[in-house]
């Protein structure tokens, strides 16, 4: 699994990162969680709160986004978007 992450403010991309996990012993959820954590570390942001809407968007569109209310601390961007590319 390959995940691309973007921080967006006023429709401009501030930064982009990616993370990949291909370990066949890991579940889909473990790969997704590890990718999300890795991207957040690279971007120096906290891991957002995952909501039902994120699950539905990811299943339907292979992407989802997080807004400021999904972070415990104040953020400097409008949204954090992730897009999934399955490699396995």
Phi and psi in radians as a Rosetta constraint file:
Dihedral C 1 N 2 CA 2 C 2 CIRCULARHARMONIC -2.159 0.35
Dihedral N 2 CA 2 C 2 N 3 CIRCULARHARMONIC 2.241 0.35
Dihedral C 2 N 3 CA 3 C 3 CIRCULARHARMONIC -2.118 0.35
Dihedral N 3 CA 3 C 3 N 4 CIRCULARHARMONIC 2.285 0.35
Dihedral C 3 N 4 CA 4 C 4 CIRCULARHARMONIC -1.840 0.35
Dihedral N 4 CA 4 C 4 N 5 CIRCULARHARMONIC 2.381 0.35
Dihedral C 4 N 5 CA 5 C 5 CIRCULARHARMONIC -2.146 0.35
Dihedral N 5 CA 5 C 5 N 6 CIRCULARHARMONIC 2.524 0.35
Dihedral C 5 N 6 CA 6 C 6 CIRCULARHARMONIC -2.381 0.35
Dihedral N 6 CA 6 C 6 N 7 CIRCULARHARMONIC 2.430 0.35
Dihedral C 6 N 7 CA 7 C 7 CIRCULARHARMONIC -1.769 0.35
Dihedral N 7 CA 7 C 7 N 8 CIRCULARHARMONIC 2.230 0.35
Dihedral C 7 N 8 CA 8 C 8 CIRCULARHARMONIC -2.190 0.35
Dihedral N 8 CA 8 C 8 N 9 CIRCULARHARMONIC 2.357 0.35
Dihedral C 8 N 9 CA 9 C 9 CIRCULARHARMONIC -2.406 0.35
Dihedral N 9 CA 9 C 9 N 10 CIRCULARHARMONIC 2.213 0.35
Dihedral C 9 N 10 CA 10 C 10 CIRCULARHARMONIC 0.885 0.35
Dihedral N 10 CA 10 C 10 N 11 CIRCULARHARMONIC 0.814 0.35
Dihedral C 10 N 11 CA 11 C 11 CIRCULARHARMONIC 1.073 0.35
Dihedral N 11 CA 11 C 11 N 12 CIRCULARHARMONIC 0.333 0.35
Dihedral C 11 N 12 CA 12 C 12 CIRCULARHARMONIC -2.037 0.35
Dihedral N 12 CA 12 C 12 N 13 CIRCULARHARMONIC 2.416 0.35
Dihedral C 12 N 13 CA 13 C 13 CIRCULARHARMONIC -1.375 0.35
Dihedral N 13 CA 13 C 13 N 14 CIRCULARHARMONIC 2.121 0.35
Dihedral C 13 N 14 CA 14 C 14 CIRCULARHARMONIC -1.460 0.35
Dihedral N 14 CA 14 C 14 N 15 CIRCULARHARMONIC -0.740 0.35
Dihedral C 14 N 15 CA 15 C 15 CIRCULARHARMONIC -2.763 0.35
Dihedral N 15 CA 15 C 15 N 16 CIRCULARHARMONIC 2.712 0.35
Dihedral C 15 N 16 CA 16 C 16 CIRCULARHARMONIC -2.341 0.35
Dihedral N 16 CA 16 C 16 N 17 CIRCULARHARMONIC 2.508 0.35
Dihedral C 16 N 17 CA 17 C 17 CIRCULARHARMONIC -2.518 0.35
Dihedral N 17 CA 17 C 17 N 18 CIRCULARHARMONIC 2.879 0.35
Dihedral C 17 N 18 CA 18 C 18 CIRCULARHARMONIC -2.450 0.35
Dihedral N 18 CA 18 C 18 N 19 CIRCULARHARMONIC 2.771 0.35
Dihedral C 18 N 19 CA 19 C 19 CIRCULARHARMONIC -2.542 0.35
Dihedral N 19 CA 19 C 19 N 20 CIRCULARHARMONIC 2.603 0.35
Dihedral C 19 N 20 CA 20 C 20 CIRCULARHARMONIC -2.452 0.35
Dihedral N 20 CA 20 C 20 N 21 CIRCULARHARMONIC 2.401 0.35
Dihedral C 20 N 21 CA 21 C 21 CIRCULARHARMONIC -2.350 0.35
Dihedral N 21 CA 21 C 21 N 22 CIRCULARHARMONIC 2.206 0.35
Dihedral C 21 N 22 CA 22 C 22 CIRCULARHARMONIC -2.158 0.35
Dihedral N 22 CA 22 C 22 N 23 CIRCULARHARMONIC 0.128 0.35
Dihedral C 22 N 23 CA 23 C 23 CIRCULARHARMONIC -1.071 0.35
Dihedral N 23 CA 23 C 23 N 24 CIRCULARHARMONIC 2.030 0.35
Dihedral C 23 N 24 CA 24 C 24 CIRCULARHARMONIC -1.232 0.35
Dihedral N 24 CA 24 C 24 N 25 CIRCULARHARMONIC -0.247 0.35
Dihedral C 24 N 25 CA 25 C 25 CIRCULARHARMONIC -1.420 0.35
Dihedral N 25 CA 25 C 25 N 26 CIRCULARHARMONIC -0.210 0.35
Dihedral C 25 N 26 CA 26 C 26 CIRCULARHARMONIC -1.563 0.35
Dihedral N 26 CA 26 C 26 N 27 CIRCULARHARMONIC 2.559 0.35
Dihedral C 26 N 27 CA 27 C 27 CIRCULARHARMONIC -1.354 0.35
Dihedral N 27 CA 27 C 27 N 28 CIRCULARHARMONIC 2.908 0.35
Dihedral C 27 N 28 CA 28 C 28 CIRCULARHARMONIC -0.987 0.35
Dihedral N 28 CA 28 C 28 N 29 CIRCULARHARMONIC -0.801 0.35
Dihedral C 28 N 29 CA 29 C 29 CIRCULARHARMONIC -1.100 0.35
Dihedral N 29 CA 29 C 29 N 30 CIRCULARHARMONIC -0.694 0.35
Dihedral C 29 N 30 CA 30 C 30 CIRCULARHARMONIC -1.124 0.35
Dihedral N 30 CA 30 C 30 N 31 CIRCULARHARMONIC -0.754 0.35
Dihedral C 30 N 31 CA 31 C 31 CIRCULARHARMONIC -1.090 0.35
Dihedral N 31 CA 31 C 31 N 32 CIRCULARHARMONIC -0.801 0.35
Dihedral C 31 N 32 CA 32 C 32 CIRCULARHARMONIC -1.082 0.35
Dihedral N 32 CA 32 C 32 N 33 CIRCULARHARMONIC -0.809 0.35
Dihedral C 32 N 33 CA 33 C 33 CIRCULARHARMONIC -1.069 0.35
Dihedral N 33 CA 33 C 33 N 34 CIRCULARHARMONIC -0.823 0.35
Dihedral C 33 N 34 CA 34 C 34 CIRCULARHARMONIC -1.101 0.35
Dihedral N 34 CA 34 C 34 N 35 CIRCULARHARMONIC -0.716 0.35
Dihedral C 34 N 35 CA 35 C 35 CIRCULARHARMONIC -1.097 0.35
Dihedral N 35 CA 35 C 35 N 36 CIRCULARHARMONIC -0.796 0.35
Dihedral C 35 N 36 CA 36 C 36 CIRCULARHARMONIC -1.068 0.35
Dihedral N 36 CA 36 C 36 N 37 CIRCULARHARMONIC -0.788 0.35
Dihedral C 36 N 37 CA 37 C 37 CIRCULARHARMONIC -1.100 0.35
Dihedral N 37 CA 37 C 37 N 38 CIRCULARHARMONIC -0.771 0.35
Dihedral C 37 N 38 CA 38 C 38 CIRCULARHARMONIC -1.073 0.35
Dihedral N 38 CA 38 C 38 N 39 CIRCULARHARMONIC -0.774 0.35
Dihedral C 38 N 39 CA 39 C 39 CIRCULARHARMONIC -1.119 0.35
Dihedral N 39 CA 39 C 39 N 40 CIRCULARHARMONIC -0.759 0.35
Dihedral C 39 N 40 CA 40 C 40 CIRCULARHARMONIC -1.098 0.35
Dihedral N 40 CA 40 C 40 N 41 CIRCULARHARMONIC -0.676 0.35
Dihedral C 40 N 41 CA 41 C 41 CIRCULARHARMONIC -1.107 0.35
Dihedral N 41 CA 41 C 41 N 42 CIRCULARHARMONIC -0.789 0.35
Dihedral C 41 N 42 CA 42 C 42 CIRCULARHARMONIC -1.085 0.35
Dihedral N 42 CA 42 C 42 N 43 CIRCULARHARMONIC -0.614 0.35
Dihedral C 42 N 43 CA 43 C 43 CIRCULARHARMONIC -1.540 0.35
Dihedral N 43 CA 43 C 43 N 44 CIRCULARHARMONIC -0.086 0.35
Dihedral C 43 N 44 CA 44 C 44 CIRCULARHARMONIC 1.000 0.35
Dihedral N 44 CA 44 C 44 N 45 CIRCULARHARMONIC 0.828 0.35
Dihedral C 44 N 45 CA 45 C 45 CIRCULARHARMONIC -2.208 0.35
Dihedral N 45 CA 45 C 45 N 46 CIRCULARHARMONIC 2.795 0.35
Dihedral C 45 N 46 CA 46 C 46 CIRCULARHARMONIC -1.341 0.35
Dihedral N 46 CA 46 C 46 N 47 CIRCULARHARMONIC 2.754 0.35
Dihedral C 46 N 47 CA 47 C 47 CIRCULARHARMONIC -1.275 0.35
Dihedral N 47 CA 47 C 47 N 48 CIRCULARHARMONIC 2.240 0.35
Dihedral C 47 N 48 CA 48 C 48 CIRCULARHARMONIC -1.298 0.35
Dihedral N 48 CA 48 C 48 N 49 CIRCULARHARMONIC 2.888 0.35
Dihedral C 48 N 49 CA 49 C 49 CIRCULARHARMONIC -1.364 0.35
Dihedral N 49 CA 49 C 49 N 50 CIRCULARHARMONIC 2.177 0.35
Dihedral C 49 N 50 CA 50 C 50 CIRCULARHARMONIC -1.478 0.35
Dihedral N 50 CA 50 C 50 N 51 CIRCULARHARMONIC 2.209 0.35
Dihedral C 50 N 51 CA 51 C 51 CIRCULARHARMONIC -2.019 0.35
Dihedral N 51 CA 51 C 51 N 52 CIRCULARHARMONIC 2.937 0.35
Dihedral C 51 N 52 CA 52 C 52 CIRCULARHARMONIC -0.990 0.35
Dihedral N 52 CA 52 C 52 N 53 CIRCULARHARMONIC -0.638 0.35
Dihedral C 52 N 53 CA 53 C 53 CIRCULARHARMONIC -1.079 0.35
Dihedral N 53 CA 53 C 53 N 54 CIRCULARHARMONIC -0.582 0.35
Dihedral C 53 N 54 CA 54 C 54 CIRCULARHARMONIC -1.167 0.35
Dihedral N 54 CA 54 C 54 N 55 CIRCULARHARMONIC -0.717 0.35
Dihedral C 54 N 55 CA 55 C 55 CIRCULARHARMONIC -1.087 0.35
Dihedral N 55 CA 55 C 55 N 56 CIRCULARHARMONIC -0.800 0.35
Dihedral C 55 N 56 CA 56 C 56 CIRCULARHARMONIC -1.128 0.35
Dihedral N 56 CA 56 C 56 N 57 CIRCULARHARMONIC -0.779 0.35
Dihedral C 56 N 57 CA 57 C 57 CIRCULARHARMONIC -1.121 0.35
Dihedral N 57 CA 57 C 57 N 58 CIRCULARHARMONIC -0.750 0.35
Dihedral C 57 N 58 CA 58 C 58 CIRCULARHARMONIC -1.120 0.35
Dihedral N 58 CA 58 C 58 N 59 CIRCULARHARMONIC -0.713 0.35
Dihedral C 58 N 59 CA 59 C 59 CIRCULARHARMONIC -1.151 0.35
Dihedral N 59 CA 59 C 59 N 60 CIRCULARHARMONIC -0.667 0.35
Dihedral C 59 N 60 CA 60 C 60 CIRCULARHARMONIC -1.488 0.35
Dihedral N 60 CA 60 C 60 N 61 CIRCULARHARMONIC -0.709 0.35
Dihedral C 60 N 61 CA 61 C 61 CIRCULARHARMONIC -2.028 0.35
Dihedral N 61 CA 61 C 61 N 62 CIRCULARHARMONIC -0.070 0.35
Dihedral C 61 N 62 CA 62 C 62 CIRCULARHARMONIC 1.093 0.35
Dihedral N 62 CA 62 C 62 N 63 CIRCULARHARMONIC 0.365 0.35
Dihedral C 62 N 63 CA 63 C 63 CIRCULARHARMONIC -2.693 0.35
Dihedral N 63 CA 63 C 63 N 64 CIRCULARHARMONIC 2.750 0.35
Dihedral C 63 N 64 CA 64 C 64 CIRCULARHARMONIC -2.716 0.35
Dihedral N 64 CA 64 C 64 N 65 CIRCULARHARMONIC 2.911 0.35
Dihedral C 64 N 65 CA 65 C 65 CIRCULARHARMONIC -2.403 0.35
Dihedral N 65 CA 65 C 65 N 66 CIRCULARHARMONIC 2.767 0.35
Dihedral C 65 N 66 CA 66 C 66 CIRCULARHARMONIC -2.143 0.35
Dihedral N 66 CA 66 C 66 N 67 CIRCULARHARMONIC 2.363 0.35
Dihedral C 66 N 67 CA 67 C 67 CIRCULARHARMONIC -1.861 0.35
Dihedral N 67 CA 67 C 67 N 68 CIRCULARHARMONIC 3.059 0.35
Dihedral C 67 N 68 CA 68 C 68 CIRCULARHARMONIC -0.988 0.35
Dihedral N 68 CA 68 C 68 N 69 CIRCULARHARMONIC -0.529 0.35
Dihedral C 68 N 69 CA 69 C 69 CIRCULARHARMONIC -1.249 0.35
Dihedral N 69 CA 69 C 69 N 70 CIRCULARHARMONIC -0.141 0.35
Dihedral C 69 N 70 CA 70 C 70 CIRCULARHARMONIC -1.656 0.35
Dihedral N 70 CA 70 C 70 N 71 CIRCULARHARMONIC 0.103 0.35
Dihedral C 70 N 71 CA 71 C 71 CIRCULARHARMONIC -2.031 0.35
Dihedral N 71 CA 71 C 71 N 72 CIRCULARHARMONIC 2.490 0.35
Dihedral C 71 N 72 CA 72 C 72 CIRCULARHARMONIC -1.302 0.35
Dihedral N 72 CA 72 C 72 N 73 CIRCULARHARMONIC -0.486 0.35
Dihedral C 72 N 73 CA 73 C 73 CIRCULARHARMONIC -1.955 0.35
Dihedral N 73 CA 73 C 73 N 74 CIRCULARHARMONIC 2.845 0.35
Dihedral C 73 N 74 CA 74 C 74 CIRCULARHARMONIC -1.113 0.35
Dihedral N 74 CA 74 C 74 N 75 CIRCULARHARMONIC 2.421 0.35
Dihedral C 74 N 75 CA 75 C 75 CIRCULARHARMONIC -2.022 0.35
Dihedral N 75 CA 75 C 75 N 76 CIRCULARHARMONIC 2.774 0.35
Dihedral C 75 N 76 CA 76 C 76 CIRCULARHARMONIC -1.751 0.35
Dihedral N 76 CA 76 C 76 N 77 CIRCULARHARMONIC 0.144 0.35
Dihedral C 76 N 77 CA 77 C 77 CIRCULARHARMONIC -2.210 0.35
Dihedral N 77 CA 77 C 77 N 78 CIRCULARHARMONIC 2.886 0.35
Dihedral C 77 N 78 CA 78 C 78 CIRCULARHARMONIC -1.462 0.35
Dihedral N 78 CA 78 C 78 N 79 CIRCULARHARMONIC -0.669 0.35
Dihedral C 78 N 79 CA 79 C 79 CIRCULARHARMONIC -2.734 0.35
Dihedral N 79 CA 79 C 79 N 80 CIRCULARHARMONIC 2.725 0.35
Dihedral C 79 N 80 CA 80 C 80 CIRCULARHARMONIC -2.027 0.35
Dihedral N 80 CA 80 C 80 N 81 CIRCULARHARMONIC 2.082 0.35
Dihedral C 80 N 81 CA 81 C 81 CIRCULARHARMONIC -1.991 0.35
Dihedral N 81 CA 81 C 81 N 82 CIRCULARHARMONIC 2.392 0.35
Dihedral C 81 N 82 CA 82 C 82 CIRCULARHARMONIC -2.159 0.35
Dihedral N 82 CA 82 C 82 N 83 CIRCULARHARMONIC 2.557 0.35
Dihedral C 82 N 83 CA 83 C 83 CIRCULARHARMONIC -2.283 0.35
Dihedral N 83 CA 83 C 83 N 84 CIRCULARHARMONIC 2.327 0.35
Dihedral C 83 N 84 CA 84 C 84 CIRCULARHARMONIC -1.741 0.35
Dihedral N 84 CA 84 C 84 N 85 CIRCULARHARMONIC 2.334 0.35
Dihedral C 84 N 85 CA 85 C 85 CIRCULARHARMONIC -2.141 0.35
Dihedral N 85 CA 85 C 85 N 86 CIRCULARHARMONIC 1.963 0.35
Dihedral C 85 N 86 CA 86 C 86 CIRCULARHARMONIC -1.431 0.35
Dihedral N 86 CA 86 C 86 N 87 CIRCULARHARMONIC 2.268 0.35
Dihedral C 86 N 87 CA 87 C 87 CIRCULARHARMONIC -1.969 0.35
Dihedral N 87 CA 87 C 87 N 88 CIRCULARHARMONIC -0.045 0.35
